[in-house]
């Protein structure tokens, strides 16, 4: 009798772990697809910047909205990889970027994605709602934390601490949908 109770308790506990692991896998599948980067609006612009950042002092001009400076750009400047100067052109502020000698050696700019500092990965599944039917689909809301992984060697985590997920996990939520292939994170237009 006691063995039967222990066996059913063990099966219940394992079932809960499996669901949590399934959630983590589904969320990672969604959030890990794209690296966390500072990038320009087209691949051609990224390739041009890559070529320019391969030489010391060659300038790349970027429109900047207000006083907003990307934490990745700020980190590149503070790490001594990039020089940044600002000037006003007509009604917009322009950042004038140029790689330093240290930046050229670090090769911080990717031709396709720009300056990337890692990928998001689930740190911990915090809680989830009981799966419910909504619009004919079984859905659940999952609260979790994520952090950056695969951080390049040229990134000093203290200098780049302004980037979410760099030094401490960030809280987030996501809606998962149960499919015939398990839980999936679905966007509205997917």
URKA-V677886 format. One record per backbone hydrogen bond with DSSP energy under -0.5 kcal/mol. NH is the residue of the N-H (numbers start at 1). CO is the residue of the C=O. Records with the same first field share a line. If there is no record, write none. Layout:
# URKA-V677886
NH: CO / CO
This chain:
# URKA-V677886
5: 1
6: 2
7: 3
8: 4
9: 5
10: 6
11: 7
12: 8
13: 9
14: 10
15: 11
16: 12
17: 13
18: 14
19: 15
20: 16
21: 17
22: 18
23: 19
24: 20
25: 21
26: 22
27: 23
28: 24
29: 25
30: 26
31: 27
32: 28
33: 30
36: 118
37: 35
38: 115
39: 37
46: 42
47: 43
48: 44
49: 45
50: 46
51: 47
52: 48
53: 49
54: 51
55: 52
57: 99
58: 55
60: 97
62: 95
64: 93
66: 64
68: 65
74: 70
75: 71
76: 72
77: 73
78: 74
79: 75
80: 77
81: 76
82: 76
83: 98
85: 96
87: 94
89: 87 / 92
90: 88
92: 89
93: 64
94: 87
95: 62
96: 85
97: 60 / 95
98: 83
99: 58
100: 81
104: 100
105: 101
106: 102
107: 103
108: 103
110: 114
114: 110
115: 38
116: 108 / 114
117: 36
119: 149
120: 31
121: 147
123: 145
124: 145
126: 124 / 143
127: 143
129: 141
132: 139
134: 137
137: 134
139: 132 / 137
140: 176
142: 140 / 174
143: 127
144: 172
145: 124
146: 170
147: 121
148: 165
149: 119
155: 152
156: 154
157: 155
160: 156
161: 158
163: 160
165: 168
166: 163
170: 146
172: 144
174: 142
176: 140 / 174
177: 184
178: 138
179: 182
182: 179
184: 177
186: 175 / 184
190: 187
